[in-house]
């Protein structure tokens, strides 16, 4: 009987690792594929050949230990609940302080004088960044003469599409069923390529205090009168992000920003057709902060790298938002994923960040509340050096995996308890490596990685 149970246990372990090996091969993760194959063979040898030689007592003890370990791995227990972020004390973020807005100041000397009188501490680092080549410049490390114009064209397209984000609502306001309307919105987002939708009542900290991206309205307060925000998540391809920090990352990022802009503009137009005001917020055209809206609407959590971690796609997601005066029911949060607890022990993004922009310490207190944040000036400076938005933090994140059955099981396993998280991190380091080697050039095919 013990021999049969031992054989079944060995077969189960071997099957798991064989499945993981096949999945890794499909994902072009050769290291993970070979190590998983080795673990599959080792499982069979241990359970079928080695353990039976130690006698029935030892065999029984080993199997009982395995059963106990399996039961423990299913227990949902996090003894230390994550501390609440008291966003009611949050100070609004000024868009003029974002690196994109600060980088643009070199083209507007009068605005630069105003800004650096207001933020003199940013003068030196910003001047250094202004002197670096702009995106698309041949001096950048991962510049490619044929493909760089593609992402530049995508960003020009989104600039040209800004007028689509807002408009007058239809003169007649139609009565709607809020619950039915919310379902249709969710279906529409998925139909046009999004992966998830969140709805939340807006609060002041969801909006920028002042606009800063464009010179025409620089320093003016945005319209914060919309009571409802609809958050749109668009998935990115892990295979492209795994090529970070090459040009693959900025190409994928631009492509998904285009998709997010398309969906949010269509959604805003759709809502205005019912007679309600609606304004889309997408790349280079935000009045809102997408990350807190996405986190607080239940779509995921905030990661150590300071960006949004989607509940399925991890950091491989781009966001857009539609604000409206249509009152809709807020989306309910699912069970906690405890991504934040995993981020506290993982630190792979911090260990691999080429610019040293990510802390390996605890969450910092800034703008009146506790949250992960990065040194954005160092990060953006590195972007301008290489000619891509890097993505090394995303590339090495254990949550950057395709949405397959085996990775769903691993995500579920991670969400159960701290012991599982430690084991999962150990296995991720073993299979995929702790440190990623920085590539020296782009892959042969940038748009099909």
Secondary structure, 3 states (H helix, E strand, C coil): CHHHHHHHHHHHHHHHHHHHHHHHHHCCCHHHHHHHHHHHHHHHHHHHHHHHHHHHHHHHHHHHHHHHHHHHHHCCECCCCCCCCCHHHCCCCCHHHCHHHHHHHHHCHHHHHHHHHHCHHHHHHHHHHHCCCCCCCCCCCCCCCCCHHHHHHHHHHHHHCHHHHCCCCCCCCCCCCHHHHHHHHHHHHHHCCCCEEEEEECCHHHECCCCCCCHHHCCCCCCCCCCEEEEEEEECCHHHHCCCCCHHHHHHHHHHHHHHHHHHHHHHHHHHCCCCCEEEEECCECCECHHHHHHHCCCEEECCCCCEEECCCECCEEEEEEEECCCCCCCCCCCCCCHHHHHHHHCHHHHHCCCCCCCCCCCEEECCEEECCCCHHHHHHHHHHHCCCCCHHHHHCCCCCCCCHHHHHHHHHHCCEHHHHHHHHHHHHHHHCCCCCCCCCCCCCHHHC
